[in-house]
Amino acid sequence: MTYEEALAYIHSLPRFPDLGPMRALMRMLENPQDELKTVHIAGTNGKGSTAAMTASILRAAGYKTGLYISPYIIDFRERIQIDGEMIPKEALAALTEELRPLSERAGGLTEFAFVTALAFLWFLRQKCEICVIEVGLGGRLDATNVLKKPMLSVITKIGMDHTALLGDTVEAIAREKCGIIKPGVRTVTCGGQDPDALAVIYEEAMLHGDGTVVQPNRSAVEGLYMEISGSDFIYNGYQIHLPLPGAYQIDNALTAITVVDELSRFPGFKGAHCFAGQGLASVRFPARMELMQHDPPVFLDGAHNPQGAAALAQSLSLLGSRPITAVMGMLADKDSSGALEILLPYFRRLICVTPENSRALSGAELSQRAAALGADATSCESLPAALKQAIAQARAEGGAAVVCGSLYLASAARPYLLENSGD
């Protein structure tokens, strides 16, 4: 089986979560996940960045570290990494060929579950010393929740997203996310967690975990300096340079440091937290207020819900009075009006496009919604044309351009921006 044939098969699988087939496949494979040391991370926003930061610190500390994240931005193999290197194409193809007959015997396996099983098997065979595993959707029914006893359960920021599947209140969504909490396992959550969500996290930790919830001490941050290229601060004696801008990324970094602090309680991981500064300085995560070029500044961000929009707004505020031209596209099942209300005060003008996805909101409809809120908004049929227009406008005004609204849009825009960077 070639790599292309492997991807075609993986993408043909269903998407709705169901743990039954995943458990059946794991039994056929003799439960490779049970032999891995893992950190399990769920949440609405920040889980991907927190996972990447945690893995980067552990890698800096010298541990062979697996990282499982979703979605990918450019290359499907971004989802499965060891020490920052994506799974080779040949390995992914060979594992797909090996797992396919077992998957078909299990019946009803989703695409995400298949890839999760593949990742567990790859991490085990490559003898990873620790694996950082990001939940795909929710927690309770997510394919990654076949993990019986991770070293830590981590809950990042909870907000309103995927309400049709997870519930229409913060408390209901938090309960679904907290489905990853396991008996005898400590829970780490972020600072600034929604109070209603935090109450659920404490309750679920008492009922299903070891009763302990650990949060970063935000008041311990000293000497904070933030600019559009990142942040510098001191936390619990660690000198931190974080190359990801925005106050929300500082919260994610504090969560990652807390995770590694907690791991240092385990034999074999003592002192890992001492590498927080080194690990965070080298972290990279595409489409999270990613600076794609400097002159003019062009940023790429995958924020796709009001909470993500609020985090993006924090970063945009660091641009001061620079006029911002935005290229934006969203999915129809996201709260586009809520995101627009948060972001429009930061935009001089908005160019709306249609993401390449069957669930996309049309650029024309998004521009109408923005115009109804008083924005200078137009739509554009072509993403490259929209990007070219936004960059030209930013250059002419001495301003900046930002591309946002969807990770699907970010995935399509990033190759163009890399190829056409003026730097």
Beta strands, then each sheet from edge to edge (+ up, - down):
strand 1: 38-42
strand 2: 65-68
strand 3: 80-82
strand 4: 85-86
strand 5: 130-134
strand 6: 152-155
strand 7: 186-189
strand 8: 213-214
strand 9: 221-227
strand 10: 230-235
strand 11: 238-242
strand 12: 290-294
strand 13: 297-300
strand 14: 324-328
strand 15: 349-352
strand 16: 377-379
strand 17: 400-404
sheet 1: 4+ 3- 2+ 5+ 1+ 6+ 7+ 8+
sheet 2: 9+ 10- 11+
sheet 3: 12+ 13- 17- 14- 15- 16-
end
